[in-house]
Amino acid sequence: MLRAGRPGDIIDAMPTSTDLTPLTNERAVHLRRDLTLVEERLQDIAILMRVCYGEDSQAVIRADETAAALERLKWELERAKLPKRAAASG
């Protein structure tokens, strides 16, 4: 059974509050890079869905919903960082 905490490890279960580890700077950089790549790919997919299925298709609607969910995830990650910044500056 692999445990979280080392790069490349597979997390085999959802963590409990006692299992949580802070996001390291290295992991945060990697996460931002991955989210940017996902966002770019989603934009490409949305364009393809519009061209292939039309603006009002369910495929386009789902692609837009997925992009919106990714944006909400990015906002939440930014918001989660704010208390640390406020504590560091205070």
Secondary structure, DSSP 8 states (H G I E B T S, - for coil): ---TTSTT----S---TTT-----HHHHHHHHHHHHHHHHHHHHHHHHHHHHH-TTSHHHHHHHHHHHHHHHHHHHHHHHHHHHHHHHH-
